[in-house]
Amino acid sequence: MSALLQVFLVFLIAAGIRLLPLLLSPHGAGIDHWFWKKYVETYRSNRRFPPKLDQYILDEHQWYPPLFPLLLSVLPAGAFDALSRHIALLIDLARLALLMAVAYWQTEGRIGVVVMAGLIYATIPIQTSYNIQLNPRGVAALMLDLLLIMLLWIYDLHAGAWAWVVVVVLAGLILLTHKMTTQLLWFIILGTAVIYQLPTLLMLIPASVAVAVVFSRGFYIKVLRAHWDIVSFWHRNWQWIGADLLRESPLYGNGTYERPEKLHRSGLRGRAWQLFVLFGFNPAAWIACLLVYERLFLASPLLIYPTYLLVWLLLPCLFALLTTFVPRLKCLGAGYLYVYNTSLIAALLLSLTFEYTLAPQLSTPFVLLALLLNVAGLLTYYVGFYRNKRARVDSGLDVMIDRLRDQPQGVVICVPANWYEVVSYKTGHPVLWGGHGYGFRRLEPIWPRLLLPIREVLARYNVRYLLTMDAMLPDTFVADLPPAQVLTHEEYRLYCFAPSAADDTRTRG
């Protein structure tokens, strides 16, 4: 089989793996997808930046990093609408192409290494699970990969000063694209500078900020404020990431319940769940981390690769662990999401281990184990995705959204909160939601736990509708609701409160 045909088959396999969740969710999937569609369409319609998205009544400003939506706005409207569900997938395949090119470069054209790198990357679960939706993480990850490759060129092959210009520009663009990738970039720079005693590398951190400020004409200062806003919010609320909005509310919960999918559950089960999530989303990365034994403790290393690559795998994995298990760092985001940024280097290291080694009889089974665990993680994800009605819009929810769209204009509460974005986009109703740019204190009484009595919420925000499903509402919460017309379809419920309900609630208060 020719080399080009083998590479083509790898891309075909990768595309098929990523398309399957989209086929399982023909009505849409992904929490953020609908927000980015609305952002881009609103900006395109009036060219006002940042766009004002009034339907999110708890947002104060849309101070997200701007590069991703501005790039999307360049696409023709028809192409964007037709391709929106596939854009993240295409960006991910571009990252796969970069990986295979680097594997070819590092091995002087060994096609077996190139193909194995592609297969490992193709089967990493988080690359499929996260890219079912529009999101800026993929673009930022691609730029971080390019930045690290440029640093490898500088430090390992002694590239000229022009390479530093590329690195500084990429660093600034990352800051303008994604906040969690920004945090990881700075951690990698700091760790690399310490490990290799390169104090001048630390200058890349202030240089990246300067480039971001200049390129954005000062808008990045607002992005920094919004970045601090979300970190402060999760510093106060990290223990509730993934909590049940109502059953873990101090008003409607019993004080003991914890949602099984809550990220920071208490006790041994909580630690086991965190480890399962960390490992399950990218088994290849953690298997590749074991290569540190060969590099540190064998007098004559078996594998042929620049040690920088191993360091740039270990640092993101360390950051994932720190942000998962160190309380003061949990505000920096769900730790398991950082393994998204390890995929290219993990696949590259394992593919080199597969063939480009002094002892393939020892290293090949090691790589095949990583590939097998990747596939097991993918199958687990597919089953969970099909069963999870929070993560996708099924036909029943789509029917209820249509019914809601036909109702008079009014503010909507969604339980679960995963539905706010799609409800806002498809119905045009305002939603009791925010958390997109700046203004997290507005969100705090409502989410991640409900801290106000529901009647006070209805009154304060003039809420007209509650969209939910069976078993989502505890009895104490239902008993506290005012009279409402309830529309049903399958397990879905739409509570329609009378326009006077908010006024009646104020009177009772």
LOKEGU-702691 format. One line per field, with one value per residue (C-alpha): chain; x, y, z. Coordinates in pm, 1 decimal. Example, Ala and Ser with C-alpha at 12.3 -4.5 7.8 and 13.67 -1.06 7.14 Angstrom:
<recs>
bamar	c(A/A);
px	c(1230.0/1367.0);
py	c(-450.0/-106.0);
pz	c(780.0/714.0);
</recs>
This chain:
<recs>
bamar	c(A/A/A/A/A/A/A/A/A/A/A/A/A/A/A/A/A/A/A/A/A/A/A/A/A/A/A/A/A/A/A/A/A/A/A/A/A/A/A/A/A/A/A/A/A/A/A/A/A/A/A/A/A/A/A/A/A/A/A/A/A/A/A/A/A/A/A/A/A/A/A/A/A/A/A/A/A/A/A/A/A/A/A/A/A/A/A/A/A/A/A/A/A/A/A/A/A/A/A/A/A/A/A/A/A/A/A/A/A/A/A/A/A/A/A/A/A/A/A/A/A/A/A/A/A/A/A/A/A/A/A/A/A/A/A/A/A/A/A/A/A/A/A/A/A/A/A/A/A/A/A/A/A/A/A/A/A/A/A/A/A/A/A/A/A/A/A/A/A/A/A/A/A/A/A/A/A/A/A/A/A/A/A/A/A/A/A/A/A/A/A/A/A/A/A/A/A/A/A/A/A/A/A/A/A/A/A/A/A/A/A/A/A/A/A/A/A/A/A/A/A/A/A/A/A/A/A/A/A/A/A/A/A/A/A/A/A/A/A/A/A/A/A/A/A/A/A/A/A/A/A/A/A/A/A/A/A/A/A/A/A/A/A/A/A/A/A/A/A/A/A/A/A/A/A/A/A/A/A/A/A/A/A/A/A/A/A/A/A/A/A/A/A/A/A/A/A/A/A/A/A/A/A/A/A/A/A/A/A/A/A/A/A/A/A/A/A/A/A/A/A/A/A/A/A/A/A/A/A/A/A/A/A/A/A/A/A/A/A/A/A/A/A/A/A/A/A/A/A/A/A/A/A/A/A/A/A/A/A/A/A/A/A/A/A/A/A/A/A/A/A/A/A/A/A/A/A/A/A/A/A/A/A/A/A/A/A/A/A/A/A/A/A/A/A/A/A/A/A/A/A/A/A/A/A/A/A/A/A/A/A/A/A/A/A/A/A/A/A/A/A/A/A/A/A/A/A/A/A/A/A/A/A/A/A/A/A/A/A/A/A/A/A/A/A/A/A/A/A/A/A/A/A/A/A/A/A/A/A/A/A/A/A/A/A/A/A/A/A/A/A/A/A/A/A/A/A/A/A/A/A/A/A/A/A/A/A/A/A/A/A/A/A/A/A/A/A/A/A/A/A/A/A/A/A/A/A/A/A);
px	c(0.0/143.3/237.9/-20.1/-297.6/-201.9/-212.7/-548.1/-691.9/-576.9/-762.7/-1067.2/-1066.1/-1020.6/-1305.1/-1536.6/-1465.7/-1546.5/-1856.8/-2028.7/-2146.3/-2286.3/-2480.8/-2610.3/-2731.5/-2890.4/-3068.6/-2742.8/-2498.0/-2254.8/-2325.6/-2116.9/-2209.7/-2520.7/-2356.4/-2081.5/-2331.6/-2531.6/-2217.1/-2093.2/-2433.3/-2501.1/-2161.7/-2200.3/-2543.0/-2445.1/-2059.3/-2062.8/-1773.6/-1806.6/-2162.6/-2437.4/-2632.6/-2932.4/-3099.5/-2843.5/-2981.5/-2710.3/-2418.0/-2268.5/-2018.0/-1906.1/-1537.9/-1433.5/-1098.0/-1203.8/-988.4/-1196.3/-1534.5/-1373.3/-1215.7/-1552.1/-1719.3/-1497.3/-1671.0/-1965.3/-2293.1/-2411.4/-2085.9/-2077.6/-2434.9/-2375.6/-2039.4/-2084.0/-2113.6/-1798.2/-1565.3/-1418.2/-1374.1/-1185.8/-960.5/-885.8/-797.3/-560.0/-392.3/-369.7/-202.0/50.8/124.8/187.6/412.5/619.7/640.7/769.0/1023.5/1145.4/1195.9/1318.7/1015.7/935.0/577.4/512.1/576.4/361.7/67.8/89.6/99.7/-217.4/-397.5/-314.5/-430.0/-742.1/-856.4/-788.6/-1138.4/-1125.0/-1044.0/-1380.7/-1589.1/-1493.8/-1510.2/-1878.7/-1936.1/-1799.4/-1522.0/-1198.3/-998.8/-897.8/-757.9/-565.3/-430.3/-314.0/-128.1/26.4/147.0/303.1/465.3/624.6/746.5/908.2/1074.5/1202.8/1346.2/1508.8/1659.2/1729.0/1822.9/1934.8/1696.3/1757.5/1598.4/1308.0/1177.6/1144.2/924.7/694.1/688.9/602.1/325.2/177.4/187.5/-3.3/-261.5/-318.7/-404.8/-659.6/-814.4/-864.6/-820.1/-740.3/-481.7/-332.2/-291.2/-131.8/102.1/234.8/278.7/472.0/693.7/761.3/832.5/1058.8/1253.5/1311.2/1396.9/1640.1/1762.7/1646.2/1555.8/1523.4/1234.9/1031.0/1021.6/774.3/502.0/502.9/578.9/265.1/55.3/209.2/137.6/-220.4/-280.4/-134.1/-307.9/-644.9/-603.7/-635.7/-934.3/-719.6/-720.6/-1094.7/-1029.2/-787.4/-1054.7/-1298.3/-1031.0/-988.7/-1368.4/-1413.9/-1113.2/-1250.5/-1593.3/-1456.2/-1229.5/-1552.7/-1741.1/-1495.4/-1649.1/-1972.6/-1835.4/-2084.4/-2314.0/-2688.8/-2846.5/-3135.7/-3048.6/-2726.9/-2894.1/-2899.6/-3271.0/-3396.3/-3136.6/-3099.5/-2737.0/-2599.5/-2669.1/-2388.3/-2443.0/-2241.3/-2087.0/-1984.1/-1615.0/-1502.1/-1712.4/-1609.2/-1449.2/-1274.7/-1543.2/-1471.4/-1099.6/-1170.3/-1405.9/-1145.3/-880.3/-1123.2/-1202.6/-837.3/-725.5/-1033.8/-1031.4/-671.7/-519.7/-236.4/-105.2/-71.2/82.9/332.9/423.8/573.3/854.7/1007.3/1143.1/1339.1/1478.9/1576.3/1673.5/1827.0/2196.4/2152.9/1812.7/1634.2/1429.3/1538.5/1359.1/1434.2/1379.6/1197.3/900.0/874.8/899.3/619.2/403.0/477.4/412.0/50.1/-20.0/119.2/-100.3/-402.1/-321.4/-261.1/-587.1/-772.1/-632.8/-491.6/-781.1/-626.2/-571.1/-911.4/-1035.9/-820.6/-1067.2/-1163.3/-824.3/-908.2/-963.9/-591.2/-519.7/-672.2/-347.1/-130.6/-272.4/-29.7/288.5/162.1/79.3/416.6/614.3/424.1/462.7/838.2/833.4/649.1/922.6/1193.1/1370.9/1674.9/1458.5/1124.8/1055.3/1012.8/852.0/594.4/360.8/375.3/234.9/-29.1/-154.7/-202.8/-392.4/-615.1/-696.7/-778.5/-1029.1/-1183.0/-1218.1/-1383.9/-1639.9/-1715.8/-1768.4/-2001.9/-2223.9/-2232.2/-2302.6/-2597.2/-2748.5/-2681.0/-2973.2/-2791.5/-2515.5/-2731.7/-3066.1/-3284.4/-3612.8/-3818.4/-3632.4/-3652.3/-4033.4/-4046.4/-3818.6/-4058.2/-4349.3/-4158.9/-4080.5/-4453.8/-4518.8/-4530.5/-4189.9/-4059.7/-3756.9/-3679.2/-3518.4/-3366.8/-3304.3/-3051.2/-2848.4/-2694.7/-3001.4/-2978.1/-2767.5/-2978.7/-3305.1/-3186.7/-3067.3/-3367.6/-3650.7/-3528.1/-3654.2/-3430.2/-3279.6/-3175.6/-2815.4/-2476.6/-2115.6/-1989.4/-1759.6/-1781.6/-2032.7/-2011.1/-2145.1/-2477.7/-2481.4/-2382.5/-2729.1/-2859.9/-2571.8/-2388.9/-2641.2/-2970.9/-2927.2/-3260.6/-3615.8/-3770.5/-4055.3/-3801.8/-3624.7/-3949.7/-4017.6/-3669.8/-3613.5/-3976.3/-3947.9/-4229.2/-4109.5/-3931.8/-3807.3/-3708.6/-3753.4/-3880.0/-3681.9/-3485.7/-3694.8/-3700.6/-4040.9/-3950.8/-3883.9/-4204.2/-4407.2/-4261.8/-4361.1/-4658.6/-4952.4/-4858.8/-4979.9/-4760.5/-4693.3/-4548.9/-4386.5/-4228.9/-4019.9/-3992.2/-4189.7/-4253.5/-4399.3/-4575.6/-4632.2/-4901.4/-4769.4/-4900.9/-4708.0/-4409.6/-4631.3/-4814.6/-4479.3/-4367.2/-4689.2/-4641.7/-4280.7);
py	c(0.0/337.2/593.5/844.8/586.0/496.8/863.7/906.9/608.2/757.9/1080.5/879.9/689.7/1010.7/1184.1/885.6/871.6/1242.6/1234.2/955.4/1179.4/1425.6/1142.6/1040.9/1397.8/1525.4/1807.1/1943.5/1888.4/2076.1/2348.8/2624.9/2564.8/2779.8/3067.7/3097.7/3077.7/3362.6/3565.1/3539.1/3599.0/3902.7/4054.4/3989.6/4155.7/4487.5/4482.8/4600.8/4466.8/4318.2/4217.3/4283.2/3962.9/4089.0/3748.0/3649.4/3866.8/3783.8/3883.8/4226.8/4240.0/4003.0/4023.3/3683.6/3650.8/3777.5/3600.5/3285.0/3449.8/3718.1/3448.5/3275.6/3600.3/3611.2/3300.7/3362.3/3337.4/3036.3/2847.7/2921.5/2799.9/2484.3/2398.8/2517.7/2164.4/2057.7/2355.0/2223.2/1883.3/2039.0/2235.0/1912.8/1737.9/2026.8/1952.4/1586.4/1696.1/1900.6/1600.1/1371.6/1631.5/1663.2/1283.3/1267.4/1539.2/1380.9/1036.1/1141.4/995.0/667.9/608.0/356.0/624.6/875.4/635.9/530.4/894.9/957.5/652.3/740.1/1098.9/990.8/770.1/1004.4/1044.4/1413.8/1509.2/1366.1/1457.4/1824.2/1893.1/1816.2/2190.6/2523.7/2614.8/2818.1/2553.7/2373.2/2686.4/2775.8/2420.4/2425.8/2752.8/2618.6/2311.0/2534.3/2748.1/2444.1/2312.6/2650.6/2637.3/2289.9/2434.0/2715.8/2514.3/2184.1/2302.0/2657.0/2845.7/3214.5/3521.9/3506.1/3200.2/3407.2/3653.1/3365.5/3239.6/3580.8/3637.8/3292.5/3354.4/3680.0/3515.2/3240.0/3505.5/3645.0/3302.3/3101.3/3168.0/2815.6/2771.6/3104.6/2972.1/2652.6/2843.8/3052.1/2740.1/2561.4/2865.3/2893.1/2520.6/2505.4/2808.6/2648.0/2298.9/2414.1/2725.5/2962.2/3285.3/3477.0/3247.7/3408.4/3727.1/3548.9/3599.1/3981.6/3980.5/3775.3/4026.9/4318.2/4153.0/4075.0/4434.4/4578.5/4336.1/4389.3/4769.1/4751.4/4516.5/4250.7/4460.7/4389.6/4022.2/4018.7/4170.6/3903.8/3638.3/3753.6/3763.2/3396.2/3282.2/3471.8/3316.7/2962.9/3041.6/3094.7/2805.9/2538.8/2274.8/2304.0/2239.5/1996.2/2009.4/1951.7/2295.9/2210.8/1898.7/2059.7/2394.7/2501.2/2576.7/2268.6/2001.8/1775.3/1869.0/1522.6/1459.0/1491.2/1450.5/1147.7/1355.4/1639.4/1705.6/1751.6/1496.0/1424.6/1107.5/819.1/795.8/1155.4/1090.5/779.2/978.1/1249.9/994.3/818.4/1144.1/1249.9/917.0/833.0/1142.8/1085.6/749.0/796.7/1103.8/927.7/616.7/840.9/1005.0/671.3/736.7/958.2/638.8/549.2/900.8/948.5/607.4/409.1/465.9/424.6/549.8/323.1/589.2/853.3/1187.1/1537.3/1548.1/1879.1/1680.6/1478.0/1793.2/1955.2/1650.5/1627.5/1996.6/2003.2/1672.2/1817.1/2124.3/1897.1/1722.2/2046.8/2203.8/1885.0/1815.8/2141.6/2346.4/2687.9/2599.6/2446.6/2792.0/2769.3/2537.7/2171.1/2001.2/1718.1/1968.0/2043.6/1693.5/1823.1/2012.3/1702.6/1504.6/1602.4/1554.9/1235.3/1085.1/1196.5/1044.6/716.3/687.6/738.6/471.2/235.5/213.4/477.2/309.4/99.3/-177.7/-208.8/-549.3/-369.2/-49.1/-168.1/-343.0/-25.9/176.3/-78.7/-70.1/305.9/264.4/-5.3/211.5/501.7/285.6/168.4/530.4/618.9/339.5/451.4/805.9/698.0/501.8/787.4/1044.9/848.2/813.3/1171.0/1397.5/1698.5/1682.8/1669.2/1783.1/1480.5/1481.3/1520.4/1828.0/1970.0/1939.9/2124.1/2397.9/2442.1/2474.5/2726.1/2929.4/2963.7/3109.2/3485.5/3642.2/3584.4/3491.2/3118.2/2908.1/2576.4/2281.5/2151.1/2460.8/2283.6/2384.0/2761.9/2816.4/2610.3/2746.2/3102.6/3042.5/2848.2/3033.5/3393.4/3410.4/3574.7/3324.3/3348.0/3284.6/3448.1/3362.2/3430.7/3724.0/3953.2/3970.4/3642.1/3792.7/3833.8/3460.6/3352.6/3356.9/3128.9/2894.1/2659.6/2620.1/2797.2/3028.4/3212.9/3081.9/3010.5/3255.2/3529.9/3434.5/3455.2/3797.6/3944.9/3839.9/3834.9/3470.4/3328.9/2974.8/2676.9/2406.0/2081.7/1704.4/1431.1/1367.7/1693.2/1883.9/1778.4/1772.6/2067.1/2279.1/2175.2/2254.7/2605.8/2683.0/2911.1/2773.2/2713.4/2557.5/2255.2/2139.2/1788.5/1573.9/1241.3/1315.8/1690.4/1955.7/2323.3/2527.6/2840.5/3089.4/3354.2/3705.6/3808.5/3535.5/3759.0/4035.9/3787.0/3662.3/4013.2/4064.4/3742.7/3838.7);
pz	c(0.0/-98.3/166.6/38.6/56.2/413.9/515.1/340.2/529.7/860.2/781.2/674.6/1005.2/1204.6/1020.0/1068.6/1442.1/1474.8/1256.0/1450.1/1741.0/1486.1/1325.8/1669.7/1731.3/1407.7/1598.1/1739.4/2024.3/2242.8/2495.0/2338.1/1975.8/1974.9/2157.2/1899.3/1615.9/1767.5/1839.8/1481.0/1322.4/1541.7/1469.6/1097.7/1090.8/1251.4/1255.6/1615.8/1822.1/2066.9/1978.5/2228.6/2297.2/2488.6/2515.9/2782.5/3058.4/3313.2/3088.6/3138.9/2849.8/2572.5/2657.3/2527.0/2345.8/2002.5/1743.4/1695.9/1627.5/1411.5/1197.2/1165.7/1064.2/754.9/618.8/385.1/576.1/376.0/422.5/794.5/842.5/638.2/793.8/1152.9/1293.4/1110.4/1164.9/1491.2/1327.3/1033.9/1271.2/1456.1/1129.5/1054.8/1387.0/1279.0/955.4/1152.3/1373.6/1078.0/913.7/1232.4/1265.2/906.2/984.2/1308.1/1150.7/807.7/636.2/815.9/708.2/985.9/1247.3/1058.4/1034.5/1399.2/1508.5/1311.8/1450.4/1809.8/1765.0/1576.0/1864.2/2157.9/2309.2/2401.9/2043.0/1942.2/2246.3/2259.6/1886.3/1839.1/1876.8/1765.6/2008.5/2014.1/2202.9/1883.8/1718.1/2034.1/2066.6/1705.2/1766.8/2089.0/1900.8/1634.2/1902.9/2070.4/1735.1/1671.7/2014.8/1929.2/1610.4/1806.0/2091.3/1916.5/1566.6/1647.7/1420.2/1361.0/1515.2/1269.3/1457.6/1775.4/1588.5/1494.7/1854.6/2000.6/1746.2/1810.2/2185.9/2145.1/1919.7/2176.8/2434.8/2189.1/2132.8/2452.3/2823.8/2948.4/2673.1/2780.3/3134.5/3006.0/2772.8/3060.5/3278.2/3000.7/2947.8/3320.3/3358.2/3052.7/3170.4/3511.5/3386.0/3117.6/3302.4/3027.8/3209.6/2881.0/2784.5/3063.6/2857.4/2632.7/2895.4/2899.8/2525.9/2460.5/2655.2/2464.1/2128.5/2231.3/2341.8/2020.6/1784.2/1956.6/1978.8/2354.5/2371.5/2538.4/2856.6/2878.1/2806.9/3102.3/3326.3/3211.5/3268.6/3627.0/3663.9/3575.7/3782.5/4083.5/4030.4/4029.5/4325.0/4518.6/4357.5/4240.6/4468.2/4268.6/3918.5/3767.9/4071.8/4055.8/4035.1/4268.6/4468.5/4585.7/4649.4/5014.8/4966.3/4780.1/4855.2/5156.6/5224.6/5147.1/4778.0/4522.9/4150.6/4026.0/3743.6/3973.3/3910.4/4270.3/4457.0/4814.6/4945.8/4772.3/4506.3/4417.7/4378.5/4170.5/3946.3/3892.6/3797.7/3565.0/3386.2/3364.8/3223.7/3020.9/2801.9/2688.3/2784.3/2533.7/2714.5/3047.9/2892.0/2711.8/3044.4/3150.9/2905.1/3171.3/3334.7/3019.8/2986.2/3352.6/3482.7/3196.1/3146.0/2770.5/2651.0/2404.4/2227.3/1980.1/2024.7/2160.8/2537.0/2493.7/2363.2/2682.7/2896.1/2692.1/2754.7/3125.9/3198.6/3067.4/3241.5/3564.7/3519.1/3468.6/3796.9/3987.1/3870.3/3961.0/4306.8/4450.3/4592.8/4526.9/4161.0/4086.4/3987.5/3671.9/3502.4/3491.4/3499.6/3262.3/2979.1/2973.9/2840.8/2514.8/2464.4/2514.3/2223.2/1947.7/2151.2/2316.1/1976.7/1840.0/2129.2/2115.5/1738.4/1774.5/2043.7/1807.1/1544.2/1572.7/1863.9/1952.0/2103.7/1916.0/2070.1/2404.2/2290.2/2035.8/2289.5/2498.6/2208.8/2114.7/2474.0/2448.0/2120.5/2270.8/2573.3/2342.7/2156.2/2484.9/2594.2/2264.0/2298.2/2653.3/2527.7/2247.0/2486.2/2737.6/2468.8/2329.2/2676.3/2788.4/2702.2/2845.3/2585.6/2273.1/2139.5/2072.9/1881.3/2200.6/2317.8/1966.7/1977.8/2311.6/2178.9/1885.8/2127.8/2336.2/2025.9/1960.8/2307.2/2379.6/2444.8/2796.8/3006.3/3021.9/3296.0/3186.1/3414.9/3322.7/3236.8/2935.0/2732.3/2770.3/2458.6/2219.9/2365.0/2324.1/1969.0/1840.7/2015.6/2034.9/2395.2/2656.7/2899.6/3263.0/3175.2/3125.6/3199.9/2848.8/2898.0/3198.1/3481.0/3668.1/3989.8/3811.9/3752.4/4101.4/4268.7/3993.1/3908.9/3974.6/4258.3/4301.5/4601.3/4579.9/4633.4/4295.9/4357.1/4419.5/4097.9/3903.2/4046.3/4018.5/3656.9/3535.2/3432.5/3215.6/3134.5/3288.1/3050.0/3215.3/3206.5/3435.5/3755.0/3723.5/3980.4/4348.0/4516.8/4740.3/4432.3/4252.3/4564.5/4564.4/4203.9/4136.4/3933.1/3571.3/3250.2/3186.1/2830.1/2797.4/2533.9/2624.4/2936.9/2868.8/3057.0/2980.4/3266.4/3138.9/3420.0/3394.2/3323.8/3664.2/3845.2/3906.4/4045.1/4268.4/4395.1/4481.0/4676.3/4871.2/4944.1);
</recs>
